[in-house]
Every structure is written in structure tokens, then in C-alpha cells.
Amino acid sequence: MAAIFTPGLKVQDHTILQKDRRLPMRGEVAVKVGDTVRSDQVIARTELPGKVYPVNVANQLGVDPGQLMPYMLKKVGDRVEEGEIIARTPGFFGFFKAESKAIVTGTIESISIVTGQVIYQAMPVPVEVDAYINGTVVEVHEGEGCVVQAAATLVQGIFGLGGEVQAPLAMLATHPDQLIEESDIGPQHRGQILIGGSFVTIGALRRAVEHGVAGLVTGGFDYDEIKELLGYEVGVAITGGEKLGLSLIVTEGFGRIPMAPATFALLQKRAGRRASINGATQIRAGVIRPEVVVTYDDEAVPTEKVTPPEPKGLSIGDTVRGIRTPWFGRIGTVVSLPVEPVVLETESKARVMEVEFRDGADGQPERAMLPRSNVETIEREPASAPTAGVGR
């Protein structure tokens, strides 16, 4: 029988992590294999072409396009400053002169005697890519970027907003089911990545932005408040480019859901250390999870690229989490994997698994048959890892 694969997220106390850092277009790579890099160190840079602006200069001068060239004071390739005169007619006896001024600082890309248009291109936009995590360069992509490798704690979330941030981790909540309110956040939290509990209110999030908080990690958040917060709808297919003022990572789901105790304990263990977080989320092909990364900077890491283990199929004993009601957010263990499809309450057929949930209503374990598409695996490092894995 073929291996059974389900979507999964990683919550690992210790893992060998690799980050492929690349420019959006070819440029200059500033590091080489074997270099030790800091999270905020620039590893590659390039320049994006500036925006193009067409202007009908012939119309501005009141001349025929075919007669434009004698009146041009600048030629193709010349650098111009915004407001600089680039074309002028002599007028009559020194009067009634017509002029055209550059509308942007940049260069003149073309002058057309057919349309009378002058094409400006704004100055190139410099782009730099940093290492994102502390680590060692194990591979260089010529003209594009590099791969940074490090030993790290990795916690992946369900949903996020905002891009990459590097700052110290700080515990805001004292227990995983704590509600974070506006009054919990103050100026002392500026420049920190705060670890919350079960839920953060929109007022608290706004207060965090106001006080310059770098990031916030929480068990749950109200999806309906995202539009109120940003002023527009956000599709859950891909996020990360929002101008939120901080990066938000939701570890469990939408609503008031306590952060998984082991996840909370793991983040609490690494509090005070500098972390790298990214709220980018993509749920289609090429899944991207929002994440919290804290590197082990005092640990020697191989200078050669470590080959990640092959994904293993789902098996009995694995830890999973329900991602559909009525089991949403609950953690359990796979106890059986029936081979034959089962007819569900909806009268459709699906392959299922039997899961034992340890948090039953009366405190006793509770078993249920769930479609395999209604769970995700909680991936942990192998038992041979230098530091014991942390489950959820």
C-alpha cells in the first residue's frame, strides 16, 4: 500500500534548518560557502528597474512630432532631475517660448519622432536580501542568493500577516489560554516579539502597533477583524505583504483557541533570545507556513548542506490535530488506519483514521473516526536529535 501523506506543520525544539535566500532578479551575492552570517546581514543585493513614464513632449511644445528633435535639450540615455527642462522652443523674437520639464528623476529611455513621446525611466530601486537567520552559508546561487543553514527551534503556525521580522522573544502571557487585551501592552514592549495565549483582541493588536511591537504570536485571532484592521479583505491563499506595522502569527486557528501547551512551553523556553519570524502564509501548491525561528548560535553546524529526511507516511502513533469541526484544534494520536473507505454521515465515501483525543469532556481519552483530509500531522524531530523534540 502506498504511503499516506497528510498536511503537516512543524513544532521542533531542535532541527537543522535551511533557508534559501534569493533576490527577485539577478544581482550580486556578497557571501561565499562557509561564511558565518547574522540574521540582519545583507547576503545579496540588486537594483529593480524604475517605473516608466511616457510624456507627449511634442504636444507640450506645440510642434509636429517629426520636428521634435531640434528642440530637445537632452538625448536618449541622459540623466535628468525632476523639474529639469528637457526641451524648449525658441518662440518668436524671444517671446512665447514653450518648455517641457522632466516629471521624474531618472533617465530618458526613448524619444519618438512618430508619436512625439519621451519615455522616462525612474531611478533603479535598490533591493537587499538579508540572511534572515544566524547560520552558515552552505550553498551559493550565483547572481541570485544563498542557502543559510543553522540549528534552530522551529514553530510553524496556521495563519499569519506581515513579513519578516527579527527581534527578541518576550512572554506576554503567563499561560496558554490567556486572553491578551489592550491593557496588557505598553511602551516597554517596543521592539519585541510578544508571545500571547489563546486570543488577542483587535484593540490589543492596535496598541501593539502603536507601541512599536515587532511581532505577536497568539493561539487564535478573529478572522472577521482582519478586514477591520487592514481596511480591506485578505485572502487566505497567500499573505505576507500586508502593511500592518508588525507581524502576526496564529498558531492554532480562528477564534479563541488556547495555544497548544507544548508550543507555549517551547516558546517560553526560548524567551529572551533573538528570533526570526515571518507571517507569510500560502495554502495552495508550494505551501508556506508562518513561522518562529530561534537559532542555537553556540552550536557547531555542518558546513556542508544537510540533506533533509524524506517525508514519511502517516502511521499509527503519530500526533495529529483536527482541522474541521467538531474536532477543530484538538490534539490526538492515530490508533488505527483502516484500509477500506468508509461511508461518512454525509453519505460520501472517504478513507479515515481512528484518532484518540486525550482531552475528552470527562477527562478520559475519547476516540473518533475522522476523514484523513480533516487532520494535519504535528511533525517532530527524530528521537536521535541533540535536543528532545517537543510535541503539541
Buried (B, 14 or more C-beta within 10 A) or exposed (E): EEEBEBEBBBBBBBBBBBBEBBBEEBBEBBBEBEBBBBBEBEBBBBEEEBEEBEBBBBEBBEBEBEEBEEBBEBEEEEEBEEEEEBBBBEEEEEEEEBBBBBBBBBBBBEBBEEBBBBBBBBBEEEBEBBBBBBBBBBBBBEBBBBBBBBBBBBBBBBBBBBBBBBBBBBBBBEEBBBBBEBEBBEEEBEEBBBBBBBBBBBBBBBBBBEBEBBBBBBBBBBBEBBEEBEEEEBEBEBBBEBEBBBBBBBBBBBBBBBBBBBBBEBBBBBBEEBBBBBBBBBBEEEEBBBBBBBBBBEEEBEEEBEEEEEEEEBEEEBBBBBBEEEBBBBBBBBEEBEEEEEEBEEEEEBBBBBBBBEEEEEEEEBEBEBBBEBBBBBBBBEEEBEBEBBBB
